[in-house]
Amino acid sequence: MRMPVEIIQEIFLQCSFRQCRLPPASTEPRLVLTHICSTWREIALRTPRMWADVLVDFEYPGLGVRGHSAISTWLSRSSPRLISLQVRRLFNTRSMHLFADLIIPNLHRCRQIDLFITEAELRQLLLLPVGIFSDLEVIQLHLMGGYPKLV
């Protein structure tokens, strides 16, 4: 007798309860589950909730091309679900370009966003159209450089 897909999905969700740092390590539980067998991979990839809580650290050493691809893939796997997103360290031009390419197109799907940014980056963020945050329920801004945390 086969186990129902819904039960397998729930087990997978329990295995992926914590936020994932992108790009992910090869030991990331969500990735490990996709490498067990083709059935498990298909189930995991059809469970957007597994991929909906992410941390993007733009200072991460492995961010390069592999990181760009991983972030893009991860965000597409979470679609169409609302996501919880934490973004850290946008302190250089390359990071800002990645943010513009990968994160801004997904801001409309953010239920919760936690940003560690500088005052200059905040000013850029405030220039975005208001409607882009249509499903946003919680935003936390951590202004880097000695400013107080805004919640």
DSSP file with accessible surface (Angstrom, degrees, kcal/mol):
  #  RESIDUE AA STRUCTURE BP1 BP2  ACC     N-H-->O    O-->H-N    N-H-->O    O-->H-N    TCO  KAPPA ALPHA  PHI   PSI    X-CA   Y-CA   Z-CA
    1    1 A M              0   0  239      0, 0.0     2,-0.2     0, 0.0     0, 0.0   0.000 360.0 360.0 360.0 131.5    0.0    0.0    0.0
    2    2 A R        -     0   0  193      1,-0.1     3,-0.1     0, 0.0     0, 0.0  -0.606 360.0-115.8 -87.4 146.6    1.4    3.4   -1.0
    3    3 A M        -     0   0  100     -2,-0.2    -1,-0.1     1,-0.1     5,-0.0  -0.589  39.5-102.7 -77.9 137.7    1.4    6.4    1.3
    4    4 A P    >>  -     0   0   68      0, 0.0     4,-1.8     0, 0.0     3,-0.8  -0.298  24.0-123.2 -61.2 145.1   -0.8    9.3    0.2
    5    5 A V  H 3> S+     0   0   45      1,-0.3     4,-3.1     2,-0.2     5,-0.2   0.868 110.5  60.5 -57.0 -38.0    1.1   12.2   -1.4
    6    6 A E  H 3> S+     0   0  130      1,-0.2     4,-1.9     2,-0.2    -1,-0.3   0.866 104.8  48.3 -61.2 -36.8   -0.4   14.6    1.1
    7    7 A I  H <> S+     0   0   87     -3,-0.8     4,-2.3     2,-0.2    -1,-0.2   0.923 111.8  49.1 -69.3 -43.1    1.2   12.7    4.0
    8    8 A I  H  X S+     0   0   24     -4,-1.8     4,-2.7     1,-0.2    -2,-0.2   0.931 110.2  51.9 -62.2 -41.9    4.6   12.6    2.2
    9    9 A Q  H  X S+     0   0   47     -4,-3.1     4,-2.5     1,-0.2    -1,-0.2   0.913 108.6  50.6 -61.0 -42.4    4.3   16.4    1.6
   10   10 A E  H  X S+     0   0   84     -4,-1.9     4,-2.0     2,-0.2    -1,-0.2   0.907 109.9  49.8 -64.0 -40.4    3.6   17.0    5.3
   11   11 A I  H  X S+     0   0   82     -4,-2.3     4,-1.6     2,-0.2    -2,-0.2   0.936 110.7  50.5 -61.7 -44.3    6.7   14.9    6.3
   12   12 A F  H  X S+     0   0    3     -4,-2.7     4,-0.9     1,-0.2    -2,-0.2   0.908 108.3  52.4 -60.8 -41.1    8.8   16.9    3.8
   13   13 A L  H >< S+     0   0   20     -4,-2.5     3,-0.5     1,-0.2    -1,-0.2   0.884 107.0  52.5 -64.3 -36.5    7.5   20.1    5.3
   14   14 A Q  H >< S+     0   0  122     -4,-2.0     3,-0.7     1,-0.2    -1,-0.2   0.833 108.3  51.6 -66.9 -30.8    8.5   18.9    8.8
   15   15 A C  H 3< S+     0   0   56     -4,-1.6    -1,-0.2     1,-0.2    -2,-0.2   0.658 113.1  45.3 -77.3 -16.8   12.0   18.2    7.4
   16   16 A S  T << S+     0   0    9     -4,-0.9    -1,-0.2    -3,-0.5    -2,-0.1  -0.199  71.7 128.7-120.5  42.5   12.2   21.7    6.0
   17   17 A F    <   +     0   0  157     -3,-0.7     2,-0.2     2,-0.1    -1,-0.1   0.729  56.1  72.5 -74.2 -21.8   10.9   23.7    8.9
   18   18 A R  S    S-     0   0  117     -3,-0.2    35,-0.1     1,-0.1     2,-0.0  -0.584  92.3 -93.1 -99.1 159.7   13.8   26.2    9.1
   19   19 A Q        -     0   0   60     -2,-0.2     2,-0.5    35,-0.1    35,-0.2  -0.342  40.3-133.4 -63.9 144.5   14.7   29.1    6.8
   20   20 A C  E     -a   54   0A   1     33,-2.0    35,-2.9    -4,-0.1     2,-0.4  -0.880   7.2-135.8-107.0 131.4   17.2   28.2    4.1
   21   21 A R  E     -a   55   0A  96     -2,-0.5    35,-0.2    33,-0.2     4,-0.2  -0.688  37.6-103.9 -81.6 131.9   20.2   30.3    3.2
   22   22 A L  E    S+a   56   0A   0     33,-3.3    35,-1.1    -2,-0.4    38,-0.2  -0.900 106.0  39.8-107.4 140.0   20.7   30.8   -0.5
   23   23 A P  S    S-     0   0    1      0, 0.0    39,-0.1     0, 0.0    44,-0.1   0.525 102.2-135.8 -69.0 147.8   22.7   29.5   -2.2
   24   24 A P        -     0   0    8      0, 0.0     2,-0.1     0, 0.0    -2,-0.1  -0.347   7.7-114.3 -78.5 154.7   22.0   26.3   -0.3
   25   25 A A    >   -     0   0   51     -4,-0.2     3,-1.9     1,-0.1     6,-0.2  -0.458  31.0-112.4 -76.0 157.1   24.5   23.8    1.0
   26   26 A S  T 3  S+     0   0  105      1,-0.3    -1,-0.1    -2,-0.1     0, 0.0   0.722 118.2  59.6 -65.4 -17.1   24.4   20.3   -0.5
   27   27 A T  T 3  S+     0   0  109      4,-0.1    -1,-0.3     5,-0.0     5,-0.0   0.404  71.7 130.1 -90.8   1.0   23.2   19.1    2.9
   28   28 A E    X>  -     0   0    7     -3,-1.9     4,-2.3     1,-0.1     3,-0.8  -0.376  63.5-131.7 -56.0 124.2   20.1   21.3    2.9
   29   29 A P  H 3> S+     0   0   36      0, 0.0     4,-2.5     0, 0.0     5,-0.2   0.853 103.5  56.7 -52.1 -38.7   17.3   18.9    3.8
   30   30 A R  H 3> S+     0   0    4      1,-0.2     4,-1.1     2,-0.2   -14,-0.1   0.906 111.1  43.6 -61.9 -40.1   15.0   20.1    0.9
   31   31 A L  H <> S+     0   0   30     -3,-0.8     4,-0.6     2,-0.2     3,-0.2   0.899 110.5  54.6 -71.6 -39.9   17.8   19.2   -1.6
   32   32 A V  H >< S+     0   0   64     -4,-2.3     3,-1.7     1,-0.2     4,-0.3   0.934 105.7  53.6 -58.9 -43.8   18.6   15.9    0.0
   33   33 A L  H >X S+     0   0   18     -4,-2.5     3,-1.0     1,-0.3     4,-0.5   0.846 103.8  56.3 -60.8 -32.4   14.9   14.9   -0.3
   34   34 A T  H 3< S+     0   0    4     -4,-1.1    -1,-0.3     1,-0.2    -2,-0.2   0.598 105.0  53.5 -76.4  -8.5   15.0   15.7   -4.0
   35   35 A H  T << S+     0   0  141     -3,-1.7    -1,-0.2    -4,-0.6    -2,-0.2   0.358  86.0  81.9-106.2   4.4   17.9   13.3   -4.5
   36   36 A I  T <4 S-     0   0   95     -3,-1.0     2,-0.3    -4,-0.3    -2,-0.1   0.967 109.6 -33.7 -73.5 -53.7   16.3   10.1   -2.9
   37   37 A C     X  -     0   0   58     -4,-0.5     4,-2.4     1,-0.1    -1,-0.3  -0.973  60.6 -97.6-161.1 167.6   14.3    9.0   -5.9
   38   38 A S  H  > S+     0   0   96     -2,-0.3     4,-2.5     1,-0.2     5,-0.2   0.853 120.1  54.0 -64.2 -33.8   12.3   10.5   -8.8
   39   39 A T  H  > S+     0   0   56      2,-0.2     4,-2.4     1,-0.2    -1,-0.2   0.944 110.6  45.4 -65.6 -46.4    9.0   10.2   -6.9
   40   40 A W  H  > S+     0   0   92      2,-0.2     4,-2.8     1,-0.2     5,-0.2   0.895 112.3  52.5 -64.2 -39.0   10.2   12.1   -3.9
   41   41 A R  H  X S+     0   0   96     -4,-2.4     4,-2.8     2,-0.2     5,-0.2   0.945 109.9  48.2 -61.4 -46.3   11.8   14.7   -6.2
   42   42 A E  H  X S+     0   0  108     -4,-2.5     4,-1.3     1,-0.2    -2,-0.2   0.920 113.3  47.5 -61.2 -43.2    8.5   15.2   -8.1
   43   43 A I  H  < S+     0   0    4     -4,-2.4     3,-0.4     2,-0.2    -1,-0.2   0.941 113.2  48.2 -64.0 -46.4    6.6   15.5   -4.8
   44   44 A A  H >< S+     0   0    0     -4,-2.8     3,-1.6     1,-0.2     6,-0.2   0.921 111.1  49.9 -61.2 -43.2    9.1   18.0   -3.3
   45   45 A L  H 3< S+     0   0   56     -4,-2.8    -1,-0.2     1,-0.3    -2,-0.2   0.738 108.9  53.2 -70.9 -19.8    9.1   20.1   -6.5
   46   46 A R  T 3< S+     0   0  134     -4,-1.3    -1,-0.3    -3,-0.4    -2,-0.2   0.170  92.3  81.9 -97.5  17.3    5.3   20.2   -6.4
   47   47 A T    X   +     0   0    8     -3,-1.6     3,-1.9     1,-0.1     4,-0.4  -0.733  54.9 177.9-120.8  79.9    5.3   21.4   -2.8
   48   48 A P  G >  S+     0   0   35      0, 0.0     3,-1.6     0, 0.0     4,-0.2   0.800  74.2  69.6 -56.2 -29.7    5.8   25.2   -3.1
   49   49 A R  G >  S+     0   0  124      1,-0.3     3,-1.1     2,-0.2     4,-0.1   0.812  90.0  63.4 -60.5 -27.6    5.5   25.7    0.7
   50   50 A M  G <  S+     0   0    2     -3,-1.9    -1,-0.3     1,-0.2     3,-0.2   0.766 108.5  40.4 -64.5 -25.7    8.8   23.8    1.1
   51   51 A W  G <  S+     0   0    0     -3,-1.6    27,-0.3    -4,-0.4    -1,-0.2   0.230  90.2  93.9-108.8  12.3   10.7   26.6   -0.8
   52   52 A A    <   +     0   0   10     -3,-1.1    32,-2.9    -4,-0.2     2,-0.5   0.358  69.7  66.4 -98.6   6.6    8.9   29.6    0.6
   53   53 A D  E     + b   0  84A  55     -3,-0.2   -33,-2.0    30,-0.2     2,-0.3  -0.903  67.6 160.9-130.5 103.1   11.2   30.7    3.5
   54   54 A V  E     -ab  20  85A   0     30,-2.5    32,-2.2    -2,-0.5     2,-0.5  -0.908  34.0-153.6-131.8 152.6   14.6   32.0    2.4
   55   55 A L  E     -ab  21  86A  12    -35,-2.9   -33,-3.3    -2,-0.3     2,-0.6  -0.993  13.1-164.0-118.9 122.5   17.6   34.0    3.5
   56   56 A V  E     -ab  22  87A   0     30,-3.4    32,-2.7    -2,-0.5     2,-0.7  -0.949   3.8-171.4-109.9 112.5   19.6   35.6    0.7
   57   57 A D  E >   - b   0  88A   6    -35,-1.1     3,-1.8    -2,-0.6    32,-0.2  -0.896   6.3-167.1-105.2 104.0   23.0   36.7    2.0
   58   58 A F  T 3  S+     0   0    4     30,-2.4    31,-0.1    -2,-0.7    -1,-0.1   0.555  86.1  59.6 -73.1  -5.5   24.7   38.7   -0.7
   59   59 A E  T 3  S+     0   0  120     29,-0.2    -1,-0.3     4,-0.1    30,-0.1   0.459  74.5 125.2 -96.4  -2.0   28.0   38.6    1.1
   60   60 A Y    X   -     0   0   65     -3,-1.8     3,-1.7   -38,-0.2     7,-0.1  -0.344  65.6-131.8 -59.6 130.6   28.1   34.8    0.9
   61   61 A P  T 3  S+     0   0  128      0, 0.0     3,-0.4     0, 0.0    -1,-0.1   0.811 101.8  51.1 -59.1 -31.9   31.3   33.7   -0.8
   62   62 A G  T 3 >S+     0   0   32      1,-0.2     5,-0.5   -39,-0.1    -2,-0.1   0.195  75.7 110.2 -91.8  19.6   29.6   31.2   -3.2
   63   63 A L  I <>> +     0   0    2     -3,-1.7     4,-1.1     3,-0.1     5,-0.9   0.933  47.2 105.0 -66.7 -46.0   27.1   33.7   -4.5
   64   64 A G  I  >5S-     0   0   35     -3,-0.4     4,-2.1     3,-0.2     5,-0.2   0.574 101.0 -36.4   1.8-146.4   28.5   34.1   -8.0
   65   65 A V  I  >5S+     0   0  129      2,-0.2     4,-2.5     1,-0.2     5,-0.2   0.914 142.2  54.1 -65.7 -42.5   26.8   32.4  -11.0
   66   66 A R  I  >5S+     0   0  131      1,-0.2     4,-2.5     2,-0.2    -1,-0.2   0.921 110.0  48.2 -59.3 -41.7   25.8   29.3   -9.0
   67   67 A G  I  X<S+     0   0    0     -4,-1.1     4,-2.8    -5,-0.5     5,-0.3   0.912 108.7  52.4 -66.4 -42.5   24.2   31.5   -6.4
   68   68 A H  H  X<S+     0   0   65     -4,-2.1     4,-2.3    -5,-0.9    -2,-0.2   0.947 113.2  45.1 -57.9 -47.3   22.2   33.5   -9.0
   69   69 A S  H  X S+     0   0   66     -4,-2.5     4,-2.8     1,-0.2     5,-0.2   0.914 112.8  50.9 -64.0 -42.4   20.9   30.3  -10.5
   70   70 A A  H  X S+     0   0   19     -4,-2.5     4,-2.8    -5,-0.2     5,-0.2   0.920 111.3  47.1 -63.7 -43.9   20.1   28.8   -7.0
   71   71 A I  H  X S+     0   0    0     -4,-2.8     4,-2.6     2,-0.2     5,-0.2   0.945 113.9  47.9 -63.8 -45.4   18.2   31.9   -5.9
   72   72 A S  H  X S+     0   0   58     -4,-2.3     4,-2.1    -5,-0.3    -2,-0.2   0.934 114.7  45.6 -60.7 -46.5   16.2   32.0   -9.2
   73   73 A T  H  X S+     0   0   50     -4,-2.8     4,-2.3     2,-0.2    -2,-0.2   0.928 112.7  50.5 -62.5 -46.5   15.4   28.3   -9.0
   74   74 A W  H  X S+     0   0    4     -4,-2.8     4,-1.3    -5,-0.2    -2,-0.2   0.932 111.4  47.5 -59.6 -47.7   14.4   28.4   -5.4
   75   75 A L  H  X S+     0   0    4     -4,-2.6     4,-0.6     1,-0.2    -1,-0.2   0.882 111.3  50.9 -65.4 -36.0   12.1   31.4   -5.9
   76   76 A S  H >< S+     0   0   75     -4,-2.1     3,-0.7    -5,-0.2    -1,-0.2   0.881 107.2  54.5 -69.2 -33.5   10.5   29.7   -8.9
   77   77 A R  H 3< S+     0   0   48     -4,-2.3    -1,-0.2     1,-0.2    -2,-0.2   0.808 105.5  53.5 -67.6 -28.0    9.9   26.5   -6.9
   78   78 A S  H >< S+     0   0    0     -4,-1.3     3,-1.6   -27,-0.3    -1,-0.2   0.651  91.6 148.7 -81.1 -13.2    8.1   28.5   -4.2
   79   79 A S  T <<  +     0   0   61     -3,-0.7     3,-0.1    -4,-0.6   -28,-0.0  -0.371  57.4  15.7 -68.9 140.5    5.7   30.0   -6.8
   80   80 A P  T 3  S+     0   0  109      0, 0.0    -1,-0.3     0, 0.0    -2,-0.1  -0.934 104.9  96.2 -97.1  12.2    2.8   30.9   -6.5
   81   81 A R  S <  S-     0   0  113     -3,-1.6     2,-0.2     1,-0.1    -3,-0.0  -0.188  80.8-104.9 -61.3 153.2    3.0   30.9   -2.7
   82   82 A L        -     0   0   55     -3,-0.1     2,-0.3    28,-0.1    28,-0.2  -0.503  44.3-144.3 -70.4 148.3    3.7   34.0   -0.7
   83   83 A I  E     - c   0 110A   1     26,-3.0    28,-3.0    23,-0.2    29,-1.5  -0.804  15.1-138.0-120.4 156.8    7.2   33.9    0.6
   84   84 A S  E     -bc  53 112A   8    -32,-2.9   -30,-2.5    -2,-0.3     2,-0.4  -0.976  33.5-172.2-107.4 126.7    9.1   35.0    3.7
   85   85 A L  E     -bc  54 113A   3     27,-2.6    29,-2.5    -2,-0.5     2,-0.5  -0.972  20.0-170.8-131.3 131.6   12.3   36.6    2.7
   86   86 A Q  E     -bc  55 114A  21    -32,-2.2   -30,-3.4    -2,-0.4     2,-0.5  -0.991  12.0-169.4-118.5 127.5   15.4   37.8    4.6
   87   87 A V  E     -bc  56 115A   0     27,-2.8    29,-2.6    -2,-0.5     2,-0.4  -0.981   4.8-172.8-121.5 129.1   18.0   39.8    2.6
   88   88 A R  E     +bc  57 116A  64    -32,-2.7   -30,-2.4    -2,-0.5   -29,-0.2  -0.948  49.7   3.9-124.5 142.6   21.4   40.7    4.0
   89   89 A R        +     0   0   77     27,-0.8    -1,-0.2    -2,-0.4     3,-0.1   0.970  45.1 169.7  61.5  77.8   24.3   42.8    2.9
   90   90 A L        +     0   0    4     26,-0.5    -1,-0.1     1,-0.1     6,-0.1  -0.167  31.8 135.1-101.2  37.8   23.6   44.7   -0.3
   91   91 A F        +     0   0   92      4,-0.1     2,-0.3     5,-0.0    -1,-0.1   0.316  55.8  50.4 -80.2   9.8   26.8   46.8    0.2
   92   92 A N  S  > S-     0   0   80     -3,-0.1     4,-2.0     1,-0.1     5,-0.2  -0.957  84.6-108.5-142.7 166.8   28.1   46.6   -3.4
   93   93 A T  H  > S+     0   0  101     -2,-0.3     4,-2.3     1,-0.2     5,-0.2   0.891 115.3  54.6 -61.7 -42.3   27.0   47.2   -7.0
   94   94 A R  H  > S+     0   0  115      1,-0.2     4,-2.2     2,-0.2    -1,-0.2   0.925 109.3  48.2 -59.7 -44.3   27.0   43.5   -7.9
   95   95 A S  H  > S+     0   0    1      1,-0.2     4,-2.6     2,-0.2    -1,-0.2   0.897 109.4  52.7 -63.1 -40.2   24.7   42.7   -5.0
   96   96 A M  H  X S+     0   0   56     -4,-2.0     4,-2.5     2,-0.2    -1,-0.2   0.892 108.7  50.5 -64.5 -36.5   22.3   45.5   -5.9
   97   97 A H  H  X S+     0   0  114     -4,-2.3     4,-2.7     2,-0.2    -2,-0.2   0.920 111.0  48.3 -67.2 -42.2   22.1   44.2   -9.5
   98   98 A L  H  X>S+     0   0   13     -4,-2.2     4,-2.8     2,-0.2     5,-0.7   0.912 111.1  51.3 -62.0 -41.9   21.3   40.7   -8.2
   99   99 A F  I  X>S+     0   0   11     -4,-2.6     5,-2.3     1,-0.2     4,-1.4   0.940 112.1  46.4 -59.6 -45.3   18.7   42.2   -5.9
  100  100 A A  I  <5S+     0   0   45     -4,-2.5    -2,-0.2     1,-0.2    -1,-0.2   0.899 117.7  43.1 -65.5 -39.5   17.2   44.0   -8.8
  101  101 A D  I  <5S+     0   0  100     -4,-2.7    -2,-0.2    -5,-0.1    -1,-0.2   0.864 131.2  16.9 -74.3 -37.8   17.3   40.9  -11.1
  102  102 A L  I  <5S+     0   0   11     -4,-2.8    -3,-0.2    -5,-0.2     4,-0.2   0.811 127.6  36.4-108.9 -40.1   16.0   38.3   -8.6
  103  103 A I  I >X<S+     0   0    0     -4,-1.4     3,-2.0    -5,-0.7     4,-0.6   0.931 107.7  56.9 -88.9 -48.9   14.3   39.8   -5.6
  104  104 A I  G >4<S+     0   0   43     -5,-2.3     3,-1.6     1,-0.3     4,-0.4   0.905 103.2  55.8 -55.2 -42.3   12.4   42.9   -6.9
  105  105 A P  G 34 S+     0   0   70      0, 0.0    -1,-0.3     0, 0.0    -2,-0.1   0.711 112.9  44.4 -64.4 -12.9   10.4   40.8   -9.4
  106  106 A N  G X4 S+     0   0   31     -3,-2.0     3,-1.8    -4,-0.2     4,-0.2   0.400  81.7  97.7-108.6   2.3    9.3   38.6   -6.4
  107  107 A L  G X< S+     0   0    1     -3,-1.6     3,-1.8    -4,-0.6    28,-0.2   0.838  75.4  65.1 -61.7 -30.3    8.5   41.4   -3.9
  108  108 A H  G 3  S+     0   0   87     -4,-0.4    27,-0.4     1,-0.3    -1,-0.3   0.730 101.5  51.8 -65.2 -16.8    4.8   41.2   -4.8
  109  109 A R  G <  S+     0   0   15     -3,-1.8   -26,-3.0    25,-0.1     2,-0.5   0.393  83.3 116.3 -97.4   1.7    4.9   37.6   -3.4
  110  110 A C  E <   +c   83   0A   0     -3,-1.8   -26,-0.2   -28,-0.2     3,-0.2  -0.619  31.4 171.4 -80.7 122.5    6.4   38.6   -0.1
  111  111 A R  E    S+     0   0A  87    -28,-3.0    26,-2.9    -2,-0.5    27,-1.7   0.761  81.2  14.9 -88.3 -36.2    4.3   38.1    3.0
  112  112 A Q  E     -cd  84 138A  67    -29,-1.5   -27,-2.6    25,-0.2     2,-0.4  -1.000  69.3-174.9-141.5 135.5    7.2   38.9    5.3
  113  113 A I  E     -cd  85 139A   1     25,-2.1    27,-2.2    -2,-0.4     2,-0.5  -1.000   7.2-170.1-136.9 137.5   10.4   40.6    4.4
  114  114 A D  E     -cd  86 140A  18    -29,-2.5   -27,-2.8    -2,-0.4     2,-0.5  -0.982  15.2-170.4-127.7 109.8   13.4   41.2    6.7
  115  115 A L  E     -cd  87 141A   1     25,-3.1    27,-3.3    -2,-0.5     2,-0.7  -0.923  20.3-165.7-114.3 131.1   16.0   43.6    5.2
  116  116 A F  E     +cd  88 142A  40    -29,-2.6   -27,-0.8    -2,-0.5   -26,-0.5  -0.922  43.5 141.9-106.8  98.9   19.5   44.3    6.5
  117  117 A I  E     - d   0 143A   3     25,-1.9    27,-2.9    -2,-0.7     2,-0.1  -0.887  49.7-107.8-139.2 166.8   20.4   47.4    4.5
  118  118 A T     >  -     0   0   36     -2,-0.3     4,-2.3    25,-0.2     5,-0.2  -0.441  40.4-103.8 -88.8 169.6   22.1   50.8    4.5
  119  119 A E  H  > S+     0   0   69     25,-0.5     4,-2.3     1,-0.2     5,-0.2   0.904 122.6  53.4 -61.4 -39.5   20.3   54.1    4.5
  120  120 A A  H  > S+     0   0   64      1,-0.2     4,-1.7     2,-0.2    -1,-0.2   0.905 109.1  48.8 -63.3 -40.2   21.2   54.6    0.8
  121  121 A E  H  > S+     0   0   17      1,-0.2     4,-2.3     2,-0.2    -1,-0.2   0.888 108.4  54.3 -67.1 -37.0   19.7   51.2    0.0
  122  122 A L  H  X S+     0   0   23     -4,-2.3     4,-2.4     1,-0.2    -2,-0.2   0.919 104.8  54.0 -61.9 -41.8   16.5   52.1    1.9
  123  123 A R  H  X S+     0   0  145     -4,-2.3     4,-0.6     1,-0.2    -1,-0.2   0.903 109.3  48.2 -59.7 -40.7   16.2   55.3   -0.1
  124  124 A Q  H >< S+     0   0  115     -4,-1.7     3,-1.0     1,-0.2     4,-0.3   0.907 110.0  52.2 -64.6 -41.5   16.3   53.2   -3.3
  125  125 A L  H >< S+     0   0   17     -4,-2.3     3,-1.6     1,-0.3    -2,-0.2   0.877 102.7  58.8 -63.3 -36.7   13.8   50.7   -2.0
  126  126 A L  H 3< S+     0   0  127     -4,-2.4    -1,-0.3     1,-0.3    -2,-0.2   0.673  95.3  65.5 -69.6 -13.6   11.4   53.6   -1.1
  127  127 A L  T << S+     0   0  133     -3,-1.0    -1,-0.3    -4,-0.6    -2,-0.2   0.600  79.9 103.3 -81.9 -11.9   11.4   54.6   -4.8
  128  128 A L  S <  S-     0   0   35     -3,-1.6    -3,-0.0    -4,-0.3     2,-0.0  -0.373  89.4 -89.8 -68.9 150.2    9.7   51.3   -5.8
  129  129 A P    >   -     0   0   90      0, 0.0     3,-1.5     0, 0.0     4,-0.3  -0.335  30.8-128.5 -60.9 140.5    5.9   51.5   -6.6
  130  130 A V  G >  S+     0   0  133      1,-0.3     3,-1.9     2,-0.2    -2,-0.1   0.875 104.2  65.0 -58.8 -38.4    3.8   51.0   -3.5
  131  131 A G  G >  S+     0   0   57      1,-0.3     3,-1.4     2,-0.1    -1,-0.3   0.685  81.8  78.5 -61.9 -16.7    1.7   48.3   -5.2
  132  132 A I  G <  S+     0   0   34     -3,-1.5    -1,-0.3     1,-0.3     3,-0.2   0.752  92.9  51.8 -66.3 -20.3    4.7   46.0   -5.4
  133  133 A F  G X  S+     0   0   47     -3,-1.9     3,-1.7    -4,-0.3    -1,-0.3  -0.070  70.3 136.0-104.4  35.2    4.2   45.2   -1.8
  134  134 A S  T <  S+     0   0   83     -3,-1.4    -1,-0.2     1,-0.3    -2,-0.1   0.780  76.7  34.3 -59.4 -32.4    0.5   44.2   -2.2
  135  135 A D  T 3  S+     0   0   77    -27,-0.4    -1,-0.3    -3,-0.2     2,-0.2   0.319  85.5 130.6-105.2   8.9    0.6   41.1    0.0
  136  136 A L    <   +     0   0   45     -3,-1.7   -25,-0.2     1,-0.2   -24,-0.2  -0.450  20.7 164.8 -70.0 126.6    3.2   42.3    2.5
  137  137 A E        +     0   0  136    -26,-2.9     2,-0.4     1,-0.3   -25,-0.2   0.691  66.8  26.2-106.6 -35.9    2.1   41.8    6.2
  138  138 A V  E     +d  112   0A  59    -27,-1.7   -25,-2.1     2,-0.0     2,-0.4  -0.998  58.1 178.4-136.7 132.4    5.4   42.3    8.0
  139  139 A I  E     -d  113   0A  62     -2,-0.4     2,-0.5   -27,-0.2   -25,-0.2  -1.000   5.1-171.3-131.5 134.2    8.5   44.2    7.2
  140  140 A Q  E     -d  114   0A  43    -27,-2.2   -25,-3.1    -2,-0.4     2,-0.5  -0.998   5.6-164.5-122.3 127.4   11.5   44.5    9.4
  141  141 A L  E     -dE 115 150A  24      9,-2.3     9,-2.3    -2,-0.5     2,-0.7  -0.962   5.8-170.0-113.6 124.1   14.3   47.0    8.4
  142  142 A H  E     -d  116   0A  28    -27,-3.3   -25,-1.9    -2,-0.5     2,-0.6  -0.935  16.2-152.0-111.7 101.0   17.7   46.7   10.0
  143  143 A L  E  >  -d  117   0A  23     -2,-0.7     4,-0.6     5,-0.5     3,-0.3  -0.689  11.2-141.4 -80.9 120.9   19.5   49.8    9.0
  144  144 A M  T  4 S+     0   0   68    -27,-2.9   -25,-0.5    -2,-0.6    -1,-0.0  -0.557  74.8  55.7 -82.1 142.1   23.2   49.1    9.0
  145  145 A G  T  4 S-     0   0   71     -2,-0.2    -1,-0.2   -27,-0.1   -27,-0.0   0.745 127.8 -54.2 108.7  28.0   25.6   51.8   10.3
  146  146 A G  T  4 S+     0   0   81      1,-0.3    -2,-0.1    -3,-0.3    -1,-0.1   0.554  93.5 135.2  90.5   6.9   24.4   52.5   13.8
  147  147 A Y     <  -     0   0  108     -4,-0.6    -1,-0.3     1,-0.1    -4,-0.1  -0.599  60.0-100.8 -86.4 153.7   20.7   53.3   13.1
  148  148 A P        -     0   0   96      0, 0.0    -5,-0.5     0, 0.0     2,-0.3  -0.315  40.9 -97.7 -70.2 155.8   18.0   51.8   15.3
  149  149 A K        -     0   0  116     -7,-0.1     2,-0.5    -9,-0.0    -7,-0.2  -0.559  35.9-150.7 -73.2 131.1   16.0   48.8   14.1
  150  150 A L  B      E  141   0A  84     -9,-2.3    -9,-2.3    -2,-0.3    -3,-0.0  -0.915 360.0 360.0-104.3 131.0   12.6   49.7   12.6
  151  151 A V              0   0  130     -2,-0.5   -11,-0.2   -11,-0.2   -13,-0.0  -0.972 360.0 360.0-124.6 360.0    9.8   47.3   12.9
